[in-house]
Amino acid sequence: MTTLLSIPALRAAVETALDVGVFYQDAFDKACRPAWDATAPATESRLPDVVLSAEETWLAARPRVDARRAALLSAPRGAWALVRKPLAGGREYFNALIHDGMGEIHERADGWSAPPTFAEVANRMIGMEVYRARHDVERERAIARAVTRLSTLNLAEGSTLRDVEIDGTVYSTGIVEEVFPDTGAVRLFLTERGSRNRFRSTVSATYLRFRSPAAPRSDSPVQHLELA
């Protein structure tokens, strides 16, 4: 996915869809699809199917399936093949393999009642690419917000936070054990209000709510506290 997001047009499509508030994934995919079709088109290149007999096990067929995977990996984006196996009652099982052109084989077995078309298989591959790209950019943005938030808190190892609220739960104290400036996260030793329970948690700075951190103490008990 890093490779796809390094393509400016694809990153721009994802960023724009997020900026305008496209929420549902189907709509998000539709918003990004023109950029994908223009910049990273999947061109059909059909390789022979791998056909199992009714009696053949998947383990026995694995060398042939692996060989087809290897052949797909040496082919361009859009190279695809089916793995087929007869089932009881005249039905047939289909597993689609398609190469994304960047070293990954996308594999889909979606309960097709008939052999899927290239368009169906390619649509699923691209849909997954858009889904992953969206979540990668969302994660980048979340980390950027957390890094900014952490920089405003001036937290240091050994600091004691009073009345810490995380995801709606209030803790009487939270002792800072470690700060992660690159990701905007902090590891805390927490004591839940009204409880003897104590535990450690690494959380994003964007989820921290508290009244005021005390100054770090030289006699910080962080290294001596044990989990209850």
C-alpha angles and dihedrals in degrees: 000000000000087000092054094047090051087067104090096214093053094046090048091052092052094044092049094049090051093045093054092047103250102172115169113076096229090056091043091053091049091050092052100038097087090058091048093049092048099041107027106023119179109225116198118250110165120206122194116280123249105236120196124200119239090253097044116106123223089242091056091048095048097096091055092046091048090050090053090049090053091050091050092050090058091051128079129266110297097033107140146167140179130237107212132191129175116239133196118286095031093292125135133213119224127196115183123212121191132172119228092204092244101080103280128110112210111212124198132178102173101165094265113185090202134025108291120238125239089252091056093049094043091048090056092048093050091044089056091047091053091046092052093044091052093052093045092054091044089053091049090052093046091052091048090053091047093049090051092047092048092052090059095052099061092212121176134184109278095026114139118220119202124213094003115191120201121174091340096311117114120215122195092222139006119192114204109234100169139000122211107199094178093060101025093240133132132198114224136188101218135199114198114227112256092010139090090220115119128180145154124252134175110214139171114259089235089069095053120105121171142141104240138335117231119229115270112271125219089221093053109165093212095109093047104046117104127205112260 
